Amino acid sequence: MSRSEDRPGRGGLRGWGGVTGMAVACAVTAAVTLLPLAHHNGGPAGAGTAGGVVTADRARAEACTEPEASLPASGDDGPNIDKIKERGKLIAGVDQNSFRWGYRNPESGDLEGFDIDLVRAIADDLLGDPDAVVFRAIPTNQRIAALENDRVDVVVRTMTINCKRLEQVSFSTAYFRAGQQVLAPKKSPITGYDSSLKGKRVCSAEGSTAYEALEKKSFGALYKDDFDGTERDPDRLTVPNQLDCLVRLQLGEVDAVVTDNALAAGQAAQDPAVELKGKDPFTTEYYGVATKKGSDDLVARVNKVLVDYRAGGGDSAWMRSYEKWLATGLPGITAPPAPKYRTD
């Protein structure tokens, strides 16, 4: 199988047979194409990455009280935007395995989903063409590395904005509100993120906020592999890609999954034998578009794209994308999260 991470969003997997087959096919594809991103000595992404700026950003992160506050929106160009325009393509890190967010349509082979719509809106604004995109499929635990090593310009991959990540990357304003929740078989005695998890095998993605939540409070669940983070890591309870958890659940290798309710809703749609447990998410999290640290011109421009994307109320591009991809599994959302901007 050829590598698909550099394809401009056309072609790919076809003809998945059945729900479990779809999940397994995604996991196999991830294993083949989502290789660890090589480190290299590439220079900074552009102006704004000088040591003083990075130090100031780090100080903001350390004193972080409102991580969702981003740079004011701007339609101005800058060095990072100039680089994208000279190339003629936006390089976007995305998922190809998250149903309704970023996934390959098994019939057409096209990348589709809520995150993919947003990537195309950014490309349209920067380059005048929503198809002027190189999609690079990256696993959950490589999102930050992809930016740090200049493999991608942006990551649009259900990535939660938080203070810890602000030490490593820059974020746009929030484009979606989500929260952590438990996914388990419908017949499971697990009732949610509570004491019913005691002694249960719980899967989460490496580098995810779900794993961080379990580290803080696991209720006695088994959530960490032996030799975690080493070459001997069996990747059973902690996995590189979030969809791998659904495969483990379907194979009976774990008892539950902790993940964003937005992603879990898509997985429940893939497999009618599982469901979200607990009435509500036990955290509140916001997704943002991530860029390399200090890429201020690109962050401000993405924020301008998001202003336009939210505009129009019930007929906004955001609402149309939500209705198309997410409303069935996550009903009742009437508007995107309001943007917050930094004042410093």
HELIX and SHEET records of a PDB file:
HELIX    1   1 VAL A   19  THR A   33  1                                  15    
HELIX    2   2 GLY A   51  GLU A   62  1                                  12    
HELIX    3   3 PRO A   79  ARG A   87  1                                   9    
HELIX    4   4 PHE A  114  LEU A  127  1                                  14    
HELIX    5   5 THR A  140  GLN A  142  5                                   3    
HELIX    6   6 ARG A  143  GLU A  148  1                                   6    
HELIX    7   7 CYS A  163  LEU A  166  1                                   4    
HELIX    8   8 SER A  195  LEU A  197  5                                   3    
HELIX    9   9 THR A  209  LYS A  216  1                                   8    
HELIX   10  10 LEU A  243  GLN A  250  1                                   8    
HELIX   11  11 ASN A  261  GLN A  270  1                                  10    
HELIX   12  12 ASP A  296  ARG A  310  1                                  15    
HELIX   13  13 GLY A  313  ASP A  315  5                                   3    
HELIX   14  14 ALA A  317  TRP A  325  1                                   9    
SHEET    1   A 2 ALA A  69  SER A  70  0                                        
SHEET    2   A 2 LYS A 340  TYR A 341  1                                        
SHEET    1   B 5 VAL A 133  ALA A 137  0                                        
SHEET    2   B 5 LEU A  90  VAL A  94  1                                        
SHEET    3   B 5 VAL A 154  VAL A 155  1                                        
SHEET    4   B 5 GLU A 285  LYS A 292 -1                                        
SHEET    5   B 5 VAL A 169  ALA A 178 -1                                        
SHEET    1   C 3 ASN A  97  SER A  98  0                                        
SHEET    2   C 3 GLY A 102  ARG A 104 -1                                        
SHEET    3   C 3 LEU A 111  GLU A 112 -1                                        
SHEET    1   D 5 THR A 238  VAL A 239  0                                        
SHEET    2   D 5 VAL A 202  ALA A 205  1                                        
SHEET    3   D 5 ALA A 256  ASP A 260  1                                        
SHEET    4   D 5 GLN A 180  PRO A 185 -1                                        
SHEET    5   D 5 VAL A 274  LYS A 277 -1                                        
END                                                                             
